[in-house]
Structures are given as C-alpha cells and as structure tokens.
Amino acid sequence: MSAPPGSPQFERSGSSVRFADNASHVTLTVCTPRIVRVELEDEGHAAGPGYVGERSWAASPFQIVEGDRPRLTTAYLGVEFGTDPLRLAFLDSTGEWLLREPEHGGMTSEPRAGDPVRRRVRVSFEFSGEQHFYGLGQGGRGFDRLGVTRQLWNSHLGHGPGSDMGVPLLVSNRGYALFFDNTAEAVVTVGRSDGEVRIVYAAEAGRLVWYFLLGRDMRGVMGDVAELLGRAPLPPRWALGFLQSTRHFEDTAELRRLPRTIREKRIPCDGLIYLSTYGAARGWNRGVGHLGFQPELWPDPQALIDEARAQHFEITTHEYPVLHEASPRFEEAELRGFLLAEGYGRPAGRGQANYRDGQRYLDFTNPAACAWWWSAHRELAKLGVAGWWLDGGEGPPARSRLHLGDGTLLHNIYDRFRHQAFAEGEAADRSDQRVFLLCRSGAAGMQQYGSTCWSGDINNDFATLDAQIPLGLSTGLSGVPYWGTDVGGFFHPVPETAELYTRWFQLGAFCPIFRSHGWVWREHVPWAHGAEVEAICRRYAELRYRLLPYTYTLAWQAHADGLPLMRPLVLNYPDDPRVWSLGHEFLWGDDLLVAPVTREGATAWPVYLPAGGWYDFWTGTRYEGPAGITLDAPLDRLPLLVRAGAIVPMGPVVQHTGERPLDEVTLLIYPEGASRFVLALRGRWPDPRVSPG
C-alpha cells in the first residue's frame, strides 16, 4: 500500500503498519482497540529486554484513511501521521488530539560517544490543553507529576526517601497513558518548557518502544494498563489482614511469647514476619544469604511454626537476593555460574549486626538459577512458610555482567525476575495456595507475580508519615495495587512517640498491606505505648477485619479492572481541579474517604469533599461537596467519611483469624437522603466479583 506524493510511505502487515520517510522507520502495532505499540526501528541497535516482552495479540480491526495526513483508526482512538519529519499525533474517538510529537524533536536514536553498541534513545510529546499526570512508580517529587523530572533507576536510601522504584508509566487525567517499554536507566521530564510544554523521555540504552493506551476515563485506562502489564492475582485472604513484623529475638521463649501475647490482647492479626540474622543479632536464619534456621533460636523449626499456625498465624521469612560464601549452597552456585561478581562488600569497622558480609548477588536473569533457587526453598515451604519477604533487590551495579546482558539494561528489572521465580515455583509446588511476596523493590508488571511492595527503611517522624500517602497513591497508579509502609517508621533518629505510632497505625489500617515494623520492633507492636494506644490500635485492627468483605471486593477489582485499592480522588473525579494535586487524602475503594492525620499535636483536620453527599463514619453527620470541611480528630479518631449512596458490608468483630466463613454480614446503607439506617443480614457474603454497591 502506498501514499500520495509527499506523505509518509507505509506498508500494512496483519496488525502492524510500517511508516517511513527519509529519516525514520516507525512500526505501529494495534494490540487492542485501545492500545497501540510504537517502535522506532534502529538497525544499529541489538534488541534489549522489555517489561512487556514478546507478546502475541489477538487481531484487532482498524482502518487506514489515506491522504496528505494518513490516519489509523480503531473504534476508540486514532493515530495521525505528519511528514518532514514523520510525526505522530494521538486522537480520541471524536478526532480531537490528546498527545503528539512536536514539529521538531520526536523520536531519535543516537550513538553514545565511545560506545559502538549502545545508543541513547529519546522521544518527546506536546499535549493539548491543561493536563495532569500521575504514576512513574514509587519515589520522586510530587503526586501530580506535572512539572517533575524523574530519574528511573531503582535505589534505596534509608532514613528519608526509602525505596525508589521507577515505573515508566505516565497516566493523564484525560484518560490515557504512556508506557515506555525500556528497562535501562532513563529520565522522564513532564512539562519541560522548550517553546512548548513537553513530555520528554530519554534512556541511556535499549530500544525505543512505547505504548499509547486510551481508556474511557482514568479508571478505564487502569484496566488497559492491567491488560498490558499483567493483572494482580487475588492475594491470600490472610495477607489483607494485620501483619506483625519482627527483627531479632533474645531467645526462643520471646519468640514463642509474641503470638501468645497478640492473642491474649485480642488484637486481630494474621501474619508473623521474621527478619534474617545479622551477626550476633538472631533472626530466623543463620545469617544474610543463608536459608537454614538459626539453631539456638529455632531448635525445632517445625514445632515452632506449627505452634504459631495453631494460633492462626501465617509465617513469612526474610531474605536478600544474595548468597553467603559460608552457605552450603555457595559452591554449587559458583560452579554453575549463578553468582555475579558483585554483591554486599565488607565495610571497614562494621558492627556485629551488619548484614554486609561479602555475599554475592544471584543472577535471577538466568532461568536455571531461578529454578535452582526456588528448589532451595522447598523445605521451607514444606515446613509451612506461607509468604516470602524479598528485601533489597534494587539491582546490581551498571557495570555488572548478567546472563541476559549488562547492568545498565537489567538493573531496573532485576528483581522482577526474582519475583517471577517465586511465583512460578509456588505455582508448580503449591498450586492451591495464593502467592504473597513482600518486596522492597520491583518493576513494571511485578503485580502479576503476587508481588506487593512497601516504602522501605524510612524515619519515624511526622514529615515522613505525611510523605507516605502520595508514594502509595503513585504506586497504585503505576499498575501496582498492593503497597504499604512500616507502621511507625523504621529508623529512630528521634525518640519514639505514642502519638506518631497511633496516627501511623490508623493510616496502615487503610493501606493495602497493613504491617507494623521498625528498627526497634518491640516499640512497634500495638501494646508498646500503653493501654490507651493499645485500645486504639485494637479498634482499628478490628475495623480492618470488619471491612474485609468490602476490601476483598476491592482486591477483585484490582485483578479484573486494574484499580488500586487505595485510590486518589483524581481517579474518580478527574474533572475537579481541586483534586488534581491532592495526594494527602484518598478513597478506599469508591465509597470510603480517608484523610489521615499527619501533623503532630493536631486535634482537628481539614478534609476536602468532592461532589455529592458524604457521611462522617463515626457520627453519621452528613456533609455536601464539593467543599472543604474541618473534622474533629482526637487521637482515637481517623477522619473517615462514606459516600452517600454507598452500601458498605461489615463483617463480625474477630479476635483471631483463620479459615472461617463470613457467616454474619451487616450492610451499612448510606442513602442519598438525609438519614442513615443499618440492615443486618446473616449468611455468606456473595462472590467477591459482585460489587457490594
């Protein structure tokens, strides 16, 4: 097929169209009627890894209208092609343009000085009207990414920013998304002023491949993101409860005392999480990079695990992506080429509890190494370990040589190969058990492996607490719906306070992953700060469990529709300018509005209500939005409102958990009128795919 003189030449083959002018060759593939893949061809560049990978798509109908500016159209979107140079514009179903390459700029691939193999790739866009952008993973400045320059290179800086996990997904409040399928170090600038306001993406290596996704609205485009990057499976139900994390124990008696204390204090909790041993500080194993139990603390691992499980706790063990030279598996791993040259060095003057002791990274880009590493965990699985805490994982240095290539290309996606190894191992060995992976790092698409993430090793102050909320919201809008934070913060640069722990616990009760953890973990248990705080924590843990019928439905929506559980207001109200940059309150599902108190000493809290009626969850008082209000917020009260018209299912108050039917459900009905009434129903809650609304 050819075009009129002066217009770009194109050839159609199946679902792809190849366009060319004197300078560029670009292939467009219609993946679905809402998703289009774009690749800049570059003969001087070898194919690199990608987040999406090689994938076959079912044929999707589309048309090409020829002319001076040929146009590809599906039922939902259009792509228009300009000339001199070849220039793409993306249109909505009405033909209005949303995003286009600028007249000067567009897609480029350039050789790097002194490097005959690698090339820098770059693409820039201008966008129509006022738009606001979200996503780009966990980390960086701003919830609204407009005006932000974001480096995509996974890292972890303890005490402040914690874990930085770059995801090259950008979501517009106009209901479309851009995904850059390149795993190399990259920079995204959203709103660069260069004559026009632009989005600029530049990567240090790899191919220039990107996707345009167009939804009905922001909610709809999250479903397209899930279609492209993978759907999050339903987690085990216990993982949606409260999880108590630990670090190091004095002796076996303390190890046994923890689950008993939780039950005696009637604090609902489903999971116990055990850290690795650091030197003389004893955790679950012999040390970082070992898989054998610490023999003095765990003299009979099976009996101790069975004892905890008999009290309705599931067990999660901790590890890093390294192997210690004293491990009985080290020699085999080295002989088979499963270890990288790089790893955790031995810093001078290290203390006994330092986890760096010469361990070396495992090469999870090697499928044989992945299968071998999972096989080393089979004994733990047989003992009853139900979840895996995969710490570290930000990736080896750029200089590293891995099975699939070098560190520049593989650093960002490295830990996703580890997640995949555990997910595939679980599927093969325990197909009847859902996967739970608690990860400090990851990559685009990690959610398909049952991976959850948390914000890393952060400080224990109110400023850090306040910063957690936009991090979680950005992660959810990056396609990763399960996120959490160390309740109370991790490091203790300032003295621990009861107020901070209480306010953080209240936020945790409305995070997808609800886990208490800290450097001094004994100060991060619900009873550590006295009877008043213990009672408040019990109340919010009970609320978390009472809301499980509602939350379980959100988990299904995350799987089926790509929606995060923790939703920024802009997701549901994208046309309300007041919420475009609002990253410090959020929706739990569609019906509960959560406004955590994040300022020390506050006893009242400002809340913005979007359009419609809203009920105070605690008092039943009705408010009308859009409006800003101030709510009383004593220490025991988290500002929490319910959307008028919602039906919220509430389960019974529980003092322990286990596999039990939800045999009593109360429906809280919040009518559009001016009063609330409660209808109690008995019986099993229906299939979680059925919305409670």
C-alpha positions in Angstrom: 0.0 0.0 0.0 1.4 3.4 -0.9 0.5 7.0 -0.1 0.2 10.2 -2.2 3.5 12.0 -3.0 4.9 14.0 -0.1 3.1 11.9 2.5 4.8 9.1 4.6 5.1 5.8 2.9 3.5 2.9 4.7 3.1 -0.9 4.5 0.4 -2.8 6.3 1.0 -6.4 7.6 -1.5 -8.0 9.9 -2.0 -5.8 12.9 1.1 -3.7 12.1 1.7 -0.7 9.9 5.2 0.4 9.0 5.7 4.0 8.1 8.8 5.6 6.6 10.2 8.9 5.5 13.7 9.9 4.6 14.9 9.8 8.2 12.8 7.4 10.2 11.2 4.0 10.1 8.4 3.5 12.6 6.2 0.5 13.2 2.8 0.8 14.8 1.0 -2.3 16.1 -2.6 -2.3 17.1 -2.6 -4.5 20.2 -6.2 -3.9 21.2 -8.7 -1.2 20.1 -7.4 0.9 23.0 -3.7 0.1 23.0 -1.1 0.9 20.2 2.5 -0.1 20.3 5.1 2.2 18.7 8.7 1.2 17.8 11.4 3.3 16.2 13.4 0.9 14.1 17.2 1.1 14.5 19.4 -1.3 12.6 22.4 -0.3 14.6 20.9 -1.5 17.9 20.5 -5.0 19.1 17.2 -5.9 20.8 17.2 -5.5 24.5 14.9 -6.7 27.3 11.5 -5.2 27.9 8.9 -5.2 30.6 6.1 -6.4 28.3 8.2 -8.9 26.4 7.4 -10.7 23.2 3.7 -11.0 23.2 1.1 -12.0 20.6 -2.1 -10.1 20.5 -5.4 -11.2 19.0 -6.2 -9.4 15.7 -8.0 -6.1 16.3 -9.8 -4.3 13.4 -8.6 -0.9 12.3 -8.7 1.2 9.2 -6.2 3.5 7.5 -7.6 6.6 5.8 -5.1 7.8 3.1 -4.4 11.4 2.3 -1.9 14.1 3.0 -2.0 13.1 6.6 -2.9 9.4 6.8 -4.8 8.3 9.8 -5.1 4.9 11.5 -8.4 4.5 13.4 -9.9 1.9 15.7 -13.3 2.1 17.4 -11.8 4.1 20.2 -8.7 6.0 19.1 -6.9 7.5 16.1 -3.2 8.0 15.1 -2.4 10.7 12.5 0.8 10.8 10.6 2.5 14.0 9.5 5.6 14.5 7.4 9.0 16.2 7.3 9.8 14.7 9.7 7.5 11.8 10.4 5.3 12.9 13.2 2.6 11.1 15.2 -0.5 12.5 16.8 -2.8 10.5 19.0 -6.5 11.3 18.9 -9.6 10.4 20.9 -12.7 8.8 19.4 -14.0 12.3 18.4 -10.8 13.1 16.4 -9.5 15.6 19.0 -5.8 15.3 19.6 -4.5 14.5 23.1 -0.8 14.0 22.5 1.5 14.5 19.6 5.2 14.6 18.7 6.4 18.2 18.3 7.3 19.6 14.9 11.0 19.5 16.0 12.0 16.6 18.2 10.0 13.5 18.1 11.8 10.1 18.2 15.6 9.8 18.0 18.3 7.2 18.4 21.8 8.4 18.7 25.2 6.7 19.2 26.9 7.2 22.5 30.4 8.7 22.4 33.0 5.9 22.5 30.4 3.1 22.6 29.9 1.3 19.3 27.0 -0.8 20.6 24.8 1.3 22.9 22.7 4.2 21.7 20.7 6.8 23.6 17.0 6.9 22.6 14.6 9.8 23.1 11.0 10.8 22.4 9.1 14.0 23.2 5.5 15.0 23.1 3.3 18.0 23.4 -0.2 17.7 24.9 -3.4 19.5 24.4 -4.9 21.9 26.9 -4.3 21.5 30.7 -3.5 18.0 31.7 -2.1 16.5 34.9 -0.1 13.3 35.1 0.4 10.5 37.6 2.3 7.3 38.1 6.1 6.8 37.4 6.4 4.4 40.3 7.3 4.9 44.0 9.5 7.9 44.6 10.4 11.2 43.2 8.8 14.6 43.9 5.2 15.4 43.7 2.0 13.3 43.4 0.9 15.3 40.3 3.9 14.7 38.1 3.3 17.8 36.0 6.5 19.9 36.3 8.6 17.0 37.6 11.8 15.4 36.3 12.0 11.8 37.4 15.0 9.6 37.2 14.2 5.9 36.6 17.0 4.0 38.4 15.9 1.8 41.3 17.6 2.6 44.5 17.2 2.6 48.3 18.3 5.5 50.5 17.3 4.7 54.1 16.2 7.2 56.7 14.4 9.6 54.3 13.2 8.7 50.8 13.4 4.9 51.4 12.8 2.8 48.3 12.7 4.4 44.9 11.1 2.1 42.3 10.8 3.6 38.8 7.9 2.5 36.6 7.9 4.2 33.2 4.1 4.6 33.1 2.5 8.0 32.9 -1.3 8.4 33.3 -3.2 11.6 32.3 -6.3 12.8 33.9 -7.7 13.0 30.4 -8.0 9.2 30.4 -4.9 8.0 28.5 -1.5 6.6 29.5 2.0 6.3 28.0 4.2 3.3 28.8 7.9 3.3 27.8 9.0 -0.3 27.4 12.7 0.2 28.1 14.4 -1.2 31.2 17.5 1.0 31.0 18.4 4.0 33.1 16.1 6.8 32.0 14.8 10.2 32.7 11.2 11.4 32.2 10.5 15.2 32.3 6.8 16.1 32.4 6.3 19.7 31.5 9.6 20.8 30.1 9.3 24.3 28.7 11.0 24.3 25.3 8.9 26.6 23.3 6.0 24.4 24.1 5.2 22.4 27.3 6.6 18.9 26.6 6.9 15.4 28.0 10.4 14.1 27.3 11.6 10.5 27.8 15.3 9.7 27.3 17.0 6.3 28.0 20.7 5.5 28.1 20.4 2.3 26.2 17.8 -0.2 24.8 15.2 0.2 22.1 12.7 3.0 21.8 9.4 1.2 22.2 6.4 2.8 23.8 2.6 2.2 24.1 -0.3 4.6 23.9 -3.3 3.4 25.9 -6.7 5.2 25.8 -9.5 4.4 28.3 -13.0 5.8 28.7 -11.5 7.8 31.6 -8.8 7.4 34.2 -10.5 4.4 35.8 -10.9 2.8 32.4 -7.3 3.3 31.4 -6.1 1.4 34.5 -7.9 -1.6 33.1 -5.8 -1.2 29.9 -2.7 -0.9 32.0 -3.5 -4.2 33.6 -4.1 -5.7 30.2 -0.7 -4.6 29.0 1.5 -5.1 32.1 -0.3 -8.0 33.8 -3.1 -8.5 36.3 -2.6 -8.8 40.0 -3.9 -12.1 41.3 -6.1 -12.2 44.4 -3.8 -12.3 47.4 -4.3 -14.9 50.2 -7.0 -13.5 52.5 -4.7 -13.5 55.4 -2.4 -11.0 53.6 -5.3 -8.5 53.7 -5.3 -8.5 57.5 -2.8 -7.1 60.0 0.8 -8.4 59.8 3.2 -8.0 62.7 6.8 -7.9 61.6 9.8 -8.5 63.8 13.6 -8.2 63.7 15.7 -10.0 66.3 14.8 -12.0 69.4 16.6 -12.6 72.7 15.7 -16.2 73.0 13.2 -18.9 72.0 10.9 -18.0 74.9 10.4 -14.5 73.4 9.8 -16.0 70.0 7.0 -18.1 71.4 5.7 -15.3 73.6 4.9 -13.0 70.7 2.0 -14.9 69.1 0.5 -15.7 72.5 0.6 -12.1 73.5 -1.2 -11.0 70.4 -4.0 -13.4 71.1 -4.2 -12.6 74.8 -4.6 -9.0 74.0 -7.3 -9.8 71.4 -5.6 -7.9 68.6 -6.7 -9.3 65.2 -3.6 -10.4 63.3 -3.0 -12.9 60.6 0.8 -12.9 59.9 4.1 -13.0 61.7 7.2 -11.9 59.7 10.7 -12.8 60.7 13.9 -11.0 59.7 17.3 -12.6 58.9 20.0 -12.9 61.5 22.6 -10.0 61.4 25.8 -11.2 63.0 25.0 -11.9 66.7 21.5 -10.4 66.4 19.4 -13.5 65.9 16.6 -13.8 63.4 15.1 -16.7 61.6 18.2 -17.9 59.7 21.9 -18.4 60.2 22.6 -15.0 58.6 22.1 -12.9 55.5 22.5 -15.2 52.4 21.6 -18.4 54.3 18.4 -20.5 54.2 19.0 -22.6 57.3 17.3 -21.8 60.6 19.3 -20.2 63.4 19.8 -23.2 65.6 19.8 -21.6 69.0 16.7 -19.5 68.5 14.9 -22.2 66.4 15.9 -25.5 67.9 12.9 -27.2 66.4 11.6 -25.1 63.4 8.7 -27.4 62.6 7.4 -27.4 66.1 7.7 -23.6 66.5 6.0 -23.0 63.1 3.2 -25.4 63.9 2.7 -23.7 67.3 2.2 -20.3 65.6 0.0 -21.7 62.9 -2.2 -23.4 65.5 -2.9 -19.9 66.8 -4.0 -18.9 63.3 -0.8 -17.1 62.2 0.8 -17.5 58.8 4.6 -17.3 58.6 6.8 -15.2 56.3 10.6 -15.4 56.2 13.0 -12.7 55.1 15.9 -12.8 52.6 18.0 -10.7 50.3 18.9 -11.6 46.7 22.4 -12.8 47.7 24.2 -16.0 48.8 26.8 -16.1 51.6 30.1 -17.8 50.9 29.6 -19.9 54.1 26.3 -21.2 52.8 26.3 -24.9 51.9 24.9 -23.9 48.5 27.5 -21.4 47.6 30.0 -23.7 45.9 27.4 -25.2 43.6 26.0 -21.8 42.7 29.5 -20.5 41.9 30.3 -23.6 39.8 27.1 -23.3 37.8 27.6 -19.6 37.1 24.6 -18.4 39.2 26.5 -15.7 41.1 27.5 -12.3 39.9 30.9 -10.8 40.7 29.3 -8.0 42.7 27.4 -8.2 46.0 27.5 -7.0 49.5 31.0 -5.9 50.4 32.6 -6.0 53.9 32.8 -2.4 55.0 35.6 -1.5 57.4 34.6 -1.1 61.1 31.3 -2.9 60.6 29.4 -3.9 63.8 28.2 -7.3 64.7 24.7 -6.7 63.3 25.8 -5.5 59.9 24.2 -7.5 57.1 27.1 -6.9 54.6 29.5 -9.8 54.9 30.8 -10.5 51.4 27.6 -12.1 50.0 27.2 -12.1 46.2 24.2 -11.4 44.0 22.3 -14.3 42.5 21.7 -13.9 38.8 18.0 -14.0 38.5 18.1 -13.2 34.8 19.2 -16.9 34.4 16.2 -19.2 34.3 18.3 -22.1 35.6 19.4 -20.1 38.6 15.8 -19.1 39.3 14.6 -22.7 39.3 17.6 -23.8 41.4 16.9 -21.0 44.0 13.3 -21.9 44.3 14.2 -25.6 44.8 16.3 -24.4 47.8 13.1 -23.0 49.4 11.1 -26.2 49.1 12.0 -27.4 52.5 10.8 -24.0 54.0 7.5 -24.4 52.1 7.1 -27.9 53.5 7.6 -26.6 57.0 4.6 -24.2 56.4 6.2 -20.9 55.4 3.4 -19.2 53.6 5.0 -15.9 52.4 8.3 -14.5 51.3 9.8 -11.2 52.3 12.1 -10.3 49.4 14.2 -7.5 50.8 16.8 -5.5 48.8 16.6 -6.2 45.1 17.2 -2.7 43.8 19.5 -4.3 41.3 23.3 -4.8 40.8 25.5 -2.0 39.5 25.5 -0.8 36.0 28.9 -2.4 35.4 27.6 -5.9 36.2 27.5 -8.7 33.6 24.4 -10.9 33.9 23.1 -13.8 32.0 20.9 -11.6 29.8 23.2 -8.7 29.4 24.7 -5.8 31.4 23.6 -4.0 34.5 22.7 -0.8 32.6 19.8 -2.6 30.9 18.9 -5.1 33.7 19.3 -3.1 36.9 15.7 -1.9 37.0 14.1 -5.2 36.0 16.5 -7.4 38.0 14.2 -8.0 41.0 11.2 -8.8 38.9 13.0 -11.9 37.7 13.2 -12.9 41.4 9.5 -12.3 41.9 8.8 -14.5 38.8 11.0 -17.3 40.1 9.0 -17.5 43.4 5.6 -17.2 41.7 6.4 -19.9 39.2 7.9 -22.1 42.0 4.7 -21.7 44.1 2.5 -22.4 41.0 4.4 -25.6 40.4 4.6 -26.9 44.0 1.6 -25.3 45.8 -0.9 -24.5 43.1 -3.7 -24.4 45.6 -2.0 -21.6 47.6 -2.0 -18.0 46.6 1.3 -16.2 46.4 2.4 -13.5 48.8 5.7 -11.7 48.1 6.6 -8.6 50.2 9.2 -6.7 48.2 11.3 -3.6 48.7 11.9 -3.2 45.0 10.4 -4.3 41.8 9.5 -3.1 38.3 6.6 -2.5 35.9 4.5 -5.7 35.8 5.6 -7.0 39.2 2.0 -7.3 40.3 1.3 -10.3 38.0 3.5 -12.4 40.3 1.6 -11.7 43.5 4.2 -9.1 44.4 3.4 -6.3 47.0 5.8 -3.5 47.9 6.5 -1.2 50.8 8.2 2.1 51.0 11.5 0.9 52.5 13.6 1.9 55.5 12.3 5.3 56.5 12.4 7.6 59.5 9.9 7.8 62.4 8.7 11.4 62.2 5.5 13.1 61.1 7.0 14.6 57.9 7.9 11.1 56.8 4.4 9.9 57.7 2.9 12.6 55.6 5.1 11.7 52.6 3.9 8.1 52.6 0.4 8.8 51.2 1.5 10.2 47.8 4.0 7.4 47.5 1.3 4.8 47.9 -1.1 6.6 45.5 1.6 7.0 42.8 2.5 3.3 43.2 -1.2 2.3 42.7 -1.4 4.5 39.6 1.7 2.7 38.2 -0.2 -0.5 38.0 1.0 -2.0 41.3 -2.1 -2.1 43.6 -0.6 -3.7 46.8 1.5 -1.2 48.8 2.3 -0.5 52.4 4.6 1.2 54.8 6.4 0.4 58.0 3.8 1.4 60.6 5.7 3.8 63.0 8.6 4.2 60.5 11.7 2.1 60.5 14.7 4.1 61.8 14.6 6.0 65.1 16.5 9.3 64.7 14.1 10.8 67.1 12.5 9.2 70.2 9.5 7.1 69.5 6.2 8.6 70.5 2.8 7.1 71.2 1.1 9.8 69.0 3.1 9.0 65.9 2.6 5.3 66.2 -1.1 5.7 66.7 -1.5 8.0 63.7 0.6 5.7 61.5 -1.4 2.7 62.7 -4.6 4.4 61.6 -3.1 5.0 58.1 -1.9 1.4 58.0 -5.4 0.1 58.6 -6.3 1.7 55.2 -3.2 0.6 53.2 -3.4 -2.5 51.0 -0.6 -4.0 53.1 -1.1 -3.4 56.8 2.2 -4.2 58.5 3.9 -2.9 61.7 7.7 -2.9 61.6 10.7 -0.9 62.9 14.3 -1.0 63.8 13.3 -1.3 67.5 10.5 -3.6 66.7 9.4 -4.1 70.3 8.3 -0.4 70.1 6.3 -1.2 67.0 3.8 -3.6 68.5 0.3 -2.3 69.3 0.7 -2.5 73.1 4.2 -0.8 73.3 2.8 2.6 74.2 0.4 1.9 77.0 -3.2 0.9 77.5 -4.8 3.9 75.7 -2.8 3.4 72.5 -3.3 -0.4 72.7 -7.1 0.1 72.8 -7.0 2.5 69.8 -4.9 0.1 67.8 -7.2 -2.8 68.6 -10.1 -0.7 67.4 -8.5 0.0 64.0 -7.3 -3.6 63.6 -10.9 -4.7 64.3 -12.2 -2.2 61.8 -9.8 -3.5 59.2 -11.2 -7.0 59.7 -14.8 -5.9 59.8 -14.2 -4.3 56.4 -12.8 -7.5 54.9 -15.9 -8.2 52.8 -15.6 -4.7 51.3 -11.8 -4.9 50.9 -12.0 -8.4 49.3 -14.2 -6.9 46.6 -11.5 -4.2 46.1 -9.0 -7.0 45.6 -11.2 -8.5 42.9 -11.4 -5.0 41.2 -7.6 -4.8 41.3 -7.4 -8.1 39.5 -10.3 -7.6 37.0 -10.1 -3.8 36.4 -6.6 -2.8 37.4 -7.9 -0.4 40.0 -5.8 0.2 43.1 -7.4 -0.4 46.5 -6.0 3.0 47.7 -7.4 5.5 45.2 -6.5 9.1 44.7 -9.6 11.4 44.4 -8.5 12.3 40.9 -9.1 8.8 39.7 -12.9 9.1 40.5 -13.2 12.9 40.0 -10.7 13.7 37.2 -12.5 16.9 36.2 -12.4 18.5 39.6 -9.4 20.9 39.7 -9.2 20.8 43.5 -8.1 17.2 43.4 -5.5 17.3 40.6 -2.7 17.7 43.1 -4.4 16.3 46.2 -2.2 13.5 47.4 -2.8 13.5 51.2 -6.3 12.0 51.4 -7.7 9.2 49.4 -10.5 6.8 48.7 -10.5 3.3 50.0 -12.4 1.8 47.1 -15.1 4.1 45.8 -17.1 4.6 49.0 -14.7 5.4 51.9 -12.8 8.7 52.0 -9.7 8.5 54.3 -7.9 11.7 55.5 -5.1 10.6 57.8 -3.8 13.0 60.4 -0.1 13.6 59.7 0.7 16.6 61.8 1.9 16.3 65.4 -0.5 17.6 68.0 -3.5 18.0 65.6 -6.9 17.6 67.2 -8.9 18.8 64.1 -8.2 18.1 60.5 -9.1 19.7 57.1 -10.8 17.4 54.6 -11.8 18.2 51.0 -15.1 16.5 49.9 -15.7 16.0 46.2 -19.2 16.5 44.7 -22.0 14.6 46.3 -23.1 13.8 49.9 -20.7 12.4 52.5 -21.4 10.9 55.9 -19.0 11.0 58.8 -18.4 7.3 59.6 -18.2 7.9 63.3 -21.0 10.4 63.9 -23.4 9.9 61.0 -23.3 13.7 60.2 -23.9 14.4 56.6 -21.9 17.0 54.5 -22.3 18.2 50.9 -19.5 18.5 48.5 -17.7 20.0 46.8 -16.5 21.7 49.9 -13.7 21.9 52.4 -14.6 21.0 56.0 -12.8 20.6 59.3 -13.4 17.5 61.4 -12.7 16.8 65.0 -9.7 14.5 65.1 -8.7 13.5 68.7 -6.0 10.8 68.9 -8.5 8.0 68.7 -10.2 9.3 65.5 -9.1 9.0 61.9 -11.2 11.3 59.7 -13.3 8.8 57.7 -16.3 9.5 55.5 -18.7 7.4 53.5 -20.1 8.4 50.1 -23.9 8.9 50.1 -25.5 6.1 48.1 -22.9 3.5 49.3 -23.7 0.1 50.8 -20.7 -1.0 53.0 -20.6 -4.6 54.1 -19.2 -5.2 57.5 -18.1 -8.5 58.9 -18.1 -9.5 62.6 -15.6 -8.4 65.2 -12.9 -11.1 65.4 -10.2 -11.7 68.0 -8.3 -14.2 65.8 -8.4 -15.2 62.2 -8.3 -18.4 60.2 -10.2 -20.1 57.5 -13.7 -19.3 58.7 -16.9 -18.4 56.7 -18.1 -14.8 56.7 -21.3 -16.1 58.3 -22.6 -12.7 59.6 -22.5 -9.5 57.5 -24.0 -6.2 58.4 -24.8 -3.9 55.5 -24.3 -0.2 56.3 -26.6 1.7 53.9 -25.9 5.4 53.4 -28.8 6.7 51.4 -28.9 9.8 49.2 -31.4 11.2 51.6 -30.6 12.8 55.0 -30.6 9.8 57.3 -28.7 6.5 57.7 -30.1 3.1 58.6 -28.5 -0.2 59.2 -29.8 -3.5 57.9 -28.3 -6.7 59.4 -28.2 -9.8 57.2 -26.9 -13.2 58.1 -25.3 -15.6 55.6 -22.3 -15.8 53.4 -21.2 -12.7 51.5 -21.6 -13.4 47.8 -18.9 -14.0 45.3 -16.3 -11.1 45.6 -16.7 -10.4 41.9 -20.1 -9.0 42.8 -19.8 -5.4 43.9 -21.3 -4.6 47.3 -22.8 -1.4 45.8 
